Amino acid sequence: MIYTCPMHPEIKQDHPGKCPKCGGMDLVPLHEAQVPHDHASMMAGPQAAGDFLRRFFIVTFLLVPLIAASELGIKFLRMPDFAGRNYVELTVATAIFYFGLVFFQHARHEWMAKKYGMMTLVSLAVGSGYLFSAASTFIPAIGTEFYLEISTLIWVLLFGHFLEAKSSTAAGDALKEVAKLLPKQAHLIGVGSKKYGVRDVDIEELKEGDVVLVKPGEKVPADGIIIKGAVSFNESHISGESRPVSKKSGDRAIAGAICLDGSVEVKLDKVGENSTIGQIKNLIAQAQKTKPTAQKIADKAAGVLTFTALTVGLFTLLFWSVVAGQSFVFAMTLAITVLVIACPHALGLAIPTVSTIATTLAVKNGVFLKDLGKLEVIKKATYVIFDKTGTLTKGDFGVTDIKRSDLSVRQGQTLIDVNKILQIAASLEFHSSHVIGLSIVKYAKQKGVSLQPVANFKNLAGKGVEGTIFKIRYTVGNLRLMKEKGLPVNWADDGNTTVFVADGKQVLGTISLSDQIKPESKPAIGSLHRLGVKAAMVTGDNRQVADGVGKQLGMDTVFAEVLPADKYKYVRELQNKGEVVVMVGDGVNDAPALKQANVGVAIGAGTD
């Protein structure tokens, strides 16, 4: 791997370290350095804050003799005058100017990008002030110098950049915390179907198709498919839930998940930036590159101010030297004064610093901002739509009752057994990833009910599943699916989520489940109401169940019996009424609604 310096791309070497040219900046992999270097990206490195602080302290120390030797020190601090004082000023100011050259490096990138902003103006002000003062030292007739002015400007700029870089470093620390979710090494045991023993390698060396061994207590190094073993994983780094998740051969293992018991072999299919952790890191890095509207305006204002200051400075020079007939030295003094005074440092620092801190606080609280511009949109929100299952509720359904239908077929001389109903449902739902189906399977295992092989399985999004068991076609799903199948239903709504089990002729029975509301859901809705924001819930549940949950939470609007693919229509419906809508969901089926909303918030246990 080749390493280079972000500020000196001509520096290249095959190992990490410090840049030999700028002394202190860490070298980074070449592919990370080959990106546009604007002011924000140059401030984001962890070494930037330390570098600016070091420069600030050195300049602070140098300012003491400079002030003592300046006109200010002599007139107001009553420091003694002495021969060669102007040369002392030149020497000290030159040293300070050296530590301020970093601003010229930032300005160079503005020039290269043809986006002239604050650093361009700063470099012109400091550079012209220094050269004019140096000329004054050797040509006493000039009589004016800016040593103290440009030195204090550099001093203030260094401290301001330290504050900005410090906040950017905090965001970088968030990336480091995400990186800690991965192990440093992995147990590589083969590639594809070929195995050649266990060999420990750095995770950077892993490739798609590699097979790794994950032992108890270790973390999965990258995303992949389990090809051997059955264990439980802690996936709280993604889902926020600490309860173990059982996985077996054929299931997906997520990068960063902790193996709790036993060992598994995982065939990797997403490594590095393509893994779940890599995508999270990319989201954080991408957010740092985005700018809120206020910052974009500030950047434009800084560019306009730069050209305005240059224009006014040039006008001042020409007016006083040509029109007013003053000396060129006097006119140049005024022109440089204009440039120094015009430096818009607060404008360039305030918004980037606030934005970076906002991103950092968000990451620390488990929120990854993909677009900082949405921060300004979300404050205008008038409606927040929540998906129910897994967002407002725990998504951890429990079976509360199993009933045989009065219309169920007779097998021999008896009605179908409730365990048979559970067996049919669990066998089909075993092939589904829906939270309700998983709960039924979990309950069946707890009851010791064996699962049967299923043929011709079909998932019916938002409705249920169907498949063939021992040549009989079964359907497991909601009331809507039963009606579509034309099956008679004798059922009293008890307010719970009800799953119907049917064969090709009639309903065999029902399984009732309930989902607990998250303890933080109601306070969150209350907080929205106090802010004057309305809340809505969208769910595929029947109207009675949905209204019951909505009433408990204090929802303003409840959209019930909504298919996953149709959720976006309800977002658009509110938008057409002039509402600024935030959509909160937890799965891939919420993607259209998340995209349709003014702001989309994806949460929950999904890794998509």
C-alpha positions in Angstrom: 0.0 0.0 0.0 1.2 3.5 -0.9 1.0 6.3 1.6 1.0 10.0 0.8 0.5 13.4 2.5 -2.9 15.1 1.9 -1.2 18.5 1.7 1.9 17.3 -0.3 0.7 14.7 -2.8 4.2 14.4 -4.2 5.3 12.6 -1.0 4.8 8.9 -1.5 6.2 5.9 0.5 5.2 2.3 1.2 4.7 2.7 4.9 2.7 5.0 7.2 4.4 7.8 9.2 4.8 11.6 9.3 5.1 13.8 6.3 8.8 14.7 5.9 7.9 18.0 4.2 5.3 19.5 6.5 6.5 17.7 9.6 3.7 16.4 11.7 0.8 15.5 9.3 0.1 11.8 9.2 0.5 10.1 5.9 -2.7 8.4 4.6 -3.4 5.7 2.0 -3.1 7.0 -1.5 -6.8 6.2 -2.3 -7.9 8.3 0.6 -5.8 11.2 -0.4 -7.0 11.3 -4.0 -10.1 13.4 -3.2 -10.7 17.2 -3.6 -9.0 19.0 -0.7 -11.2 21.8 0.4 -10.9 23.7 3.7 -13.2 21.4 5.6 -11.5 18.2 4.4 -8.1 19.5 5.4 -9.4 20.4 8.9 -10.8 16.9 9.4 -7.6 15.0 10.1 -6.8 14.1 13.7 -3.4 15.7 13.4 -4.7 19.1 12.4 -5.9 20.2 15.9 -2.5 19.3 17.4 -0.6 21.1 14.7 -2.6 24.3 15.0 -2.4 24.2 18.8 1.4 23.8 18.6 1.7 26.7 16.1 -0.6 28.8 18.3 1.6 28.4 21.5 4.8 29.1 19.6 3.3 32.3 18.0 2.0 33.3 21.5 5.5 33.0 22.8 6.9 35.0 19.9 4.4 37.7 20.3 5.9 38.8 23.6 9.2 40.1 22.2 7.4 41.4 19.1 5.0 43.5 21.2 8.0 44.7 23.4 9.9 45.8 20.3 6.9 47.4 18.6 5.7 51.0 18.6 2.8 49.8 20.7 5.2 48.5 23.4 7.2 51.7 23.4 4.3 54.1 23.6 1.8 52.4 25.8 3.8 49.8 27.7 6.8 52.1 28.1 9.3 49.6 26.8 12.8 51.0 26.1 13.7 51.9 22.6 16.9 50.5 21.2 19.0 50.4 18.0 18.1 47.7 15.6 14.6 47.4 17.0 13.1 47.2 13.5 15.4 44.2 12.7 14.2 42.4 15.8 10.6 43.0 14.6 11.5 41.6 11.2 13.1 38.5 12.7 10.3 37.7 15.1 7.6 38.5 12.5 9.3 36.3 10.0 9.2 33.4 12.4 5.5 34.1 13.1 4.9 34.4 9.3 6.5 31.0 8.9 4.1 29.4 11.3 1.2 31.1 9.4 2.3 29.6 6.0 -0.3 26.9 6.6 -3.0 29.4 5.6 -1.2 29.8 2.2 -1.4 26.0 1.7 -5.2 26.2 2.3 -5.4 29.2 -0.1 -3.5 27.2 -2.7 -6.2 24.6 -2.7 -8.8 27.3 -3.1 -6.9 28.6 -6.1 -6.5 25.1 -7.6 -10.2 24.6 -7.2 -10.9 28.1 -8.5 -13.1 28.7 -5.5 -11.6 31.8 -4.0 -12.7 32.3 -0.4 -11.6 33.3 3.1 -8.1 31.7 2.9 -7.4 33.6 -0.4 -8.2 36.9 1.4 -6.2 35.9 4.5 -3.1 35.0 2.5 -3.3 38.2 0.4 -3.6 40.3 3.6 -0.9 38.6 5.5 1.4 38.2 2.5 1.1 41.8 1.3 1.4 43.1 4.9 4.5 41.2 5.6 6.2 42.2 2.3 5.3 45.8 2.8 6.6 45.8 6.4 9.9 44.0 5.3 10.4 46.7 2.7 9.8 49.3 5.3 12.5 47.8 7.5 15.1 48.3 4.7 13.7 51.5 3.3 13.0 53.7 6.4 11.3 56.3 4.2 8.3 54.1 3.9 7.7 54.7 7.6 4.8 52.2 8.1 4.8 48.6 9.1 2.2 45.9 9.8 4.3 43.4 11.7 2.2 43.4 14.9 -1.1 43.5 12.9 -0.4 40.5 10.7 1.2 38.6 13.6 -1.9 39.0 15.8 -4.1 38.1 12.8 -2.1 34.9 12.4 -2.3 34.3 16.1 -6.1 34.7 16.1 -6.5 32.6 13.0 -4.4 29.8 14.4 -6.6 29.6 17.5 -9.8 29.7 15.5 -8.5 26.9 13.3 -7.6 24.9 16.3 -11.2 25.2 17.6 -12.5 24.1 14.2 -10.0 21.3 13.8 -10.8 20.1 17.4 -14.4 19.8 16.6 -13.6 18.0 13.3 -11.3 15.7 15.3 -14.2 14.8 17.5 -16.1 13.7 14.3 -13.0 11.7 13.3 -13.1 10.1 16.8 -16.6 8.9 15.9 -15.1 7.1 12.9 -12.5 5.5 15.1 -15.2 4.3 17.5 -17.0 2.7 14.5 -13.7 1.1 13.4 -13.3 -0.4 16.8 -16.4 -2.5 16.1 -14.2 -4.7 13.9 -11.4 -7.0 15.0 -7.8 -6.2 13.9 -7.2 -9.7 12.6 -9.3 -12.6 11.3 -8.7 -16.4 11.2 -8.5 -17.1 7.5 -9.1 -20.8 6.7 -9.5 -20.8 3.0 -10.9 -19.4 -0.2 -14.2 -20.7 -1.5 -14.3 -24.4 -1.2 -10.6 -24.7 -0.7 -9.3 -24.8 2.8 -5.7 -24.7 3.9 -5.7 -24.4 7.7 -6.0 -21.5 10.0 -3.9 -18.4 9.3 -4.3 -15.1 11.1 -4.3 -12.1 8.8 -5.1 -8.4 9.1 -8.7 -7.7 8.1 -7.4 -5.3 5.4 -6.1 -8.4 3.5 -9.5 -10.1 3.4 -11.2 -10.5 0.0 -14.6 -11.5 -1.1 -14.8 -15.3 -1.2 -12.5 -15.8 1.7 -13.7 -18.2 4.4 -12.9 -17.2 8.0 -13.4 -18.9 11.4 -15.1 -16.9 14.1 -14.6 -18.3 17.6 -16.7 -17.6 20.8 -16.2 -14.0 22.0 -14.8 -12.8 18.7 -16.2 -10.3 16.2 -17.1 -11.1 12.6 -14.5 -9.3 10.4 -16.8 -8.7 7.4 -20.3 -9.5 6.1 -20.8 -13.0 4.8 -22.9 -16.2 4.8 -22.5 -18.8 7.5 -21.4 -22.1 5.8 -20.9 -24.2 8.9 -22.1 -24.0 12.5 -25.0 -22.6 14.4 -24.4 -19.9 17.1 -25.9 -16.8 18.7 -24.7 -13.4 17.9 -24.8 -10.0 19.7 -25.8 -7.6 17.0 -26.5 -4.6 19.3 -24.0 -2.4 17.4 -26.6 -2.5 14.5 -29.9 -3.2 16.1 -29.5 -1.5 19.5 -31.0 -4.7 21.0 -28.7 -6.7 23.3 -30.7 -9.9 23.0 -28.8 -12.7 21.2 -29.7 -13.5 17.6 -29.6 -17.1 16.6 -27.9 -17.9 13.3 -27.3 -21.1 11.4 -25.8 -22.3 8.2 -27.1 -20.2 5.3 -27.9 -17.1 7.5 -26.1 -13.8 7.1 -23.3 -12.8 9.5 -22.9 -9.1 10.0 -19.5 -7.4 10.4 -18.9 -6.5 14.0 -21.3 -9.0 15.4 -20.0 -10.8 18.5 -20.1 -14.6 18.4 -21.5 -15.6 21.8 -21.3 -19.4 21.7 -19.6 -22.0 19.6 -17.7 -21.4 16.4 -18.8 -20.7 12.8 -17.3 -20.6 9.4 -18.3 -17.6 7.4 -17.8 -17.1 3.6 -17.3 -13.4 3.1 -19.2 -11.5 0.4 -18.8 -7.9 1.5 -15.5 -6.7 2.8 -13.9 -3.3 3.6 -16.0 -0.4 2.5 -18.8 -2.7 1.2 -19.4 -4.3 4.6 -22.0 -3.0 7.0 -19.4 -1.2 9.2 -17.8 0.2 6.0 -21.1 1.6 4.9 -21.6 3.2 8.3 -18.2 4.8 8.1 -18.9 6.0 4.6 -22.2 7.6 5.8 -20.3 9.5 8.5 -17.6 10.6 6.1 -20.2 11.6 3.5 -22.0 13.7 6.1 -18.8 15.6 6.9 -18.5 16.5 3.2 -22.1 17.8 2.9 -23.0 21.3 3.9 -26.1 22.8 5.3 -27.7 25.6 3.4 -26.4 28.2 5.8 -22.8 27.1 5.3 -23.2 27.2 1.5 -24.5 30.8 1.8 -21.5 31.6 4.1 -19.1 30.1 1.6 -20.6 32.2 -1.2 -20.5 35.2 1.1 -16.9 34.6 1.8 -16.1 34.4 -1.9 -18.1 37.6 -2.6 -16.4 39.4 0.3 -12.9 38.3 -1.0 -13.6 39.9 -4.4 -15.2 42.9 -2.8 -12.2 43.4 -0.5 -9.8 43.1 -3.4 -11.9 45.6 -5.4 -12.1 48.1 -2.6 -8.4 47.6 -1.8 -7.5 48.3 -5.4 -9.9 51.2 -5.6 -8.4 52.6 -2.4 -4.9 52.3 -3.8 -5.8 54.0 -7.1 -7.9 56.7 -5.5 -5.4 57.9 -3.0 -2.4 57.6 -5.3 -3.9 58.9 -8.5 -7.0 61.0 -7.7 -6.0 62.3 -4.3 -2.4 62.7 -5.2 -1.1 61.1 -2.1 2.1 59.1 -2.1 2.1 55.5 -3.3 3.3 54.4 0.2 0.4 56.0 1.9 -2.1 54.6 -0.6 -0.6 51.1 -0.3 -0.8 51.4 3.5 -4.6 52.1 3.3 -5.1 49.3 0.7 -3.4 46.7 2.9 -5.4 47.9 5.9 -8.6 47.2 3.9 -7.4 43.7 3.2 -6.5 43.0 6.8 -9.7 44.4 8.3 -11.9 42.5 5.7 -10.7 39.0 6.7 -14.0 37.2 7.5 -12.7 34.6 9.8 -15.8 34.4 12.0 -18.0 33.8 8.9 -15.8 31.0 7.7 -15.5 29.2 11.1 -18.8 29.5 12.9 -21.1 27.4 10.7 -18.5 24.6 9.9 -17.7 24.3 13.6 -21.4 24.1 14.6 -22.1 21.6 11.8 -19.3 19.3 12.8 -20.2 19.4 16.4 -23.8 18.6 15.4 -22.6 15.6 13.4 -20.4 14.4 16.3 -23.2 14.6 18.9 -25.5 12.8 16.5 -23.0 9.9 16.0 -22.4 9.6 19.8 -26.1 9.2 20.1 -26.3 6.5 17.4 -27.6 8.8 14.7 -25.8 8.9 11.3 -26.4 12.0 9.3 -26.2 11.3 5.5 -26.9 14.9 4.5 -26.3 17.8 6.9 -28.7 19.9 4.8 -31.5 17.8 6.3 -30.8 19.4 9.7 -32.3 22.6 8.4 -35.3 20.8 6.9 -36.1 18.8 9.9 -36.5 21.9 12.1 -39.4 22.9 9.8 -41.2 19.5 10.1 -44.9 19.7 10.8 -45.7 15.9 10.6 -43.7 12.8 11.6 -44.9 9.5 10.3 -43.8 6.4 12.2 -43.8 2.8 10.9 -45.3 0.8 13.8 -43.6 -2.6 14.1 -40.0 -2.3 15.3 -40.2 1.5 15.4 -42.9 2.4 17.9 -43.1 -1.2 19.2 -40.4 -3.6 20.2 -41.1 -5.8 17.3 -40.8 -8.8 19.7 -44.2 -10.4 19.3 -45.3 -13.1 21.7 -47.9 -15.8 21.0 -50.9 -15.3 23.3 -53.4 -17.8 22.0 -54.0 -20.5 19.4 -57.6 -21.3 18.4 -59.1 -23.9 16.2 -61.7 -22.6 13.7 -65.3 -23.8 14.1 -65.1 -24.3 10.3 -61.9 -26.3 10.3 -61.9 -29.6 8.6 -62.1 -32.8 10.5 -59.2 -35.2 10.4 -60.6 -38.6 11.4 -63.1 -38.0 14.2 -61.5 -34.9 15.8 -60.9 -31.3 15.0 -57.3 -30.4 13.9 -55.0 -30.1 17.0 -53.7 -26.6 18.0 -50.2 -28.0 17.9 -50.8 -29.0 14.3 -51.9 -25.4 13.5 -48.7 -24.1 15.2 -46.6 -26.7 13.3 -48.0 -25.6 9.9 -47.6 -21.9 10.6 -44.1 -22.3 12.0 -42.9 -24.5 9.2 -43.9 -21.9 6.6 -42.8 -18.8 8.6 -39.4 -20.4 9.1 -38.7 -19.3 5.6 -39.8 -15.8 6.2 -37.9 -12.9 7.8 -40.9 -11.0 9.1 -40.9 -10.3 12.8 -44.3 -11.9 13.3 -43.2 -15.1 11.5 -40.0 -15.3 13.5 -42.0 -15.0 16.7 -44.2 -17.9 15.7 -41.2 -20.0 14.9 -39.6 -19.1 18.2 -42.8 -20.1 20.1 -42.9 -23.4 18.3 -39.4 -24.2 19.3 -40.1 -23.4 22.9 -43.1 -25.8 22.8 -41.0 -28.5 21.2 -43.0 -28.6 18.0 -41.0 -30.0 15.1 -40.9 -28.2 11.8 -41.9 -29.9 8.5 -40.2 -29.4 5.1 -41.8 -26.9 2.9 -42.0 -26.9 -0.9 -42.9 -24.1 -3.3 -42.6 -21.5 -0.6 -43.9 -18.0 -1.6 -43.7 -14.8 0.4 -46.7 -12.4 -0.1 -45.5 -9.0 0.9 -47.7 -7.3 3.5 -50.1 -10.3 3.5 -48.4 -13.6 4.6 -46.8 -16.7 3.2 -47.8 -19.9 1.5 -46.2 -23.3 0.8 -46.7 -27.0 0.3 -46.3 -29.5 3.2 -46.8 -33.2 2.3 -48.6 -32.3 -0.9 -51.1 -30.0 0.8 -51.0 -26.2 0.0 -51.2 -24.1 3.1 -51.6 -20.3 3.5 -50.6 -18.4 6.6 -51.4 -14.7 6.8 -53.7 -11.8 7.7 -57.4 -11.3 7.2 -56.9 -9.5 3.9 -55.1 -12.6 2.5 -57.9 -14.9 3.6 -60.5 -12.7 1.9 -58.5 -12.6 -1.3 -58.4 -16.4 -1.2 -62.2 -16.4 -0.8 -62.0 -18.4 2.5 -64.8 -18.0 5.0 -63.7 -16.5 8.3 -65.5 -16.8 11.6 -63.4 -14.5 13.8 -63.9 -12.0 16.6 -61.4 -9.2 16.7 -59.7 -9.2 20.2 -57.4 -6.3 19.5 -54.3 -8.5 19.0 -52.4 -9.2 15.8 -54.1 -12.3 14.4 -52.5 -14.8 11.9 -54.8 -17.1 10.0 -53.8 -20.7 9.1 -55.6 -22.2 6.1 -55.4 -24.9 3.6 -56.8 -24.6 0.1 -60.4 -25.0 1.3 -60.9 -23.3 4.6 -59.4 -21.6 7.7 -58.0 -24.2 10.1 -57.3 -21.8 13.0 -55.8 -18.6 14.3 -52.7 -17.6 16.2 -52.9 -14.4 18.2 -49.9 -12.3 19.0 -49.3 -9.1 20.8 -46.4 -6.6 20.4 -45.3 -4.4 23.3 -44.9 -0.7 22.8 -41.5 0.6 23.5 -41.3 2.6 26.7 -39.7 5.6 25.0 -42.4 5.8 22.2 -45.1 7.7 24.1 -42.7 10.3 25.6 -41.3 10.8 22.1 -44.7 11.5 20.7 -45.4 13.8 23.6 -42.2 15.7 22.9 -43.3 16.2 19.3 -46.6 17.5 20.4 -44.9 20.0 22.7 -43.0 21.3 19.7 -46.2 21.7 17.8 -45.4 18.7 15.5 -48.1 16.2 14.7 -47.5 12.4 14.7 -48.9 9.7 12.5 -48.6 5.9 12.4 -48.6 3.7 9.4 -49.0 0.0 9.7 -50.3 -3.1 7.9 -52.3 -4.1 10.9 -56.1 -4.1 10.8 -57.9 -0.9 11.8 -58.9 -2.0 15.3 -55.4 -3.1 16.3 -53.9 0.0 14.7 -56.4 2.4 16.4 -55.7 0.7 19.8 -51.9 1.3 19.5 -52.5 4.8 18.1 -54.8 5.7 21.0 -52.2 4.5 23.6 -49.5 6.7 22.0 -51.7 9.7 21.4 -51.3 9.7 17.6 -53.0 12.4 15.6 -53.4 10.2 12.5 -53.4 6.4 12.0 -53.0 4.8 8.6 -54.0 1.1 8.9 -54.0 -1.9 6.6 -51.3 -0.3 4.4 -49.2 -2.5 2.2 -45.4 -1.8 2.4 -45.2 -0.6 -1.1 -48.0 1.9 -0.6 -46.6 3.7 2.5 -45.1 6.5 0.3 -48.6 7.4 -0.9 -49.6 8.5 2.6 -46.4 10.6 2.9 -47.3 12.3 -0.4 -50.9 12.8 0.8 -49.7 14.8 3.7 -47.2 16.7 1.6 -49.9 17.7 -0.8 -51.7 19.3 2.1 -48.6 21.5 2.7 -47.1 19.4 5.5 -43.3 19.0 5.9 -43.1 15.3 6.5 -40.5 13.2 8.4 -40.8 9.5 7.8 -39.3 7.1 10.4 -39.0 3.4 9.4 -36.9 0.4 10.0 -36.7 -1.8 6.9 -36.1 -2.0 3.1 -39.9 -2.0 2.5 -39.9 1.6 4.0 -37.4 2.8 1.4 -40.0 4.4 -1.0 -41.6 6.3 1.9 -38.3 7.4 3.3 -37.3 8.7 -0.1 -40.6 10.5 -0.6 -40.5 12.2 2.7 -38.8 15.6 3.2 -36.5 13.9 5.7 -36.1 10.1 6.0 -35.0 8.5 9.2 -34.1 4.8 9.0 -33.8 3.0 12.3 -34.1 -0.5 13.8 -32.4 -3.8 13.3 -32.0 -3.7 9.6 -28.6 -3.5 7.9 -29.9 -2.5 4.5 
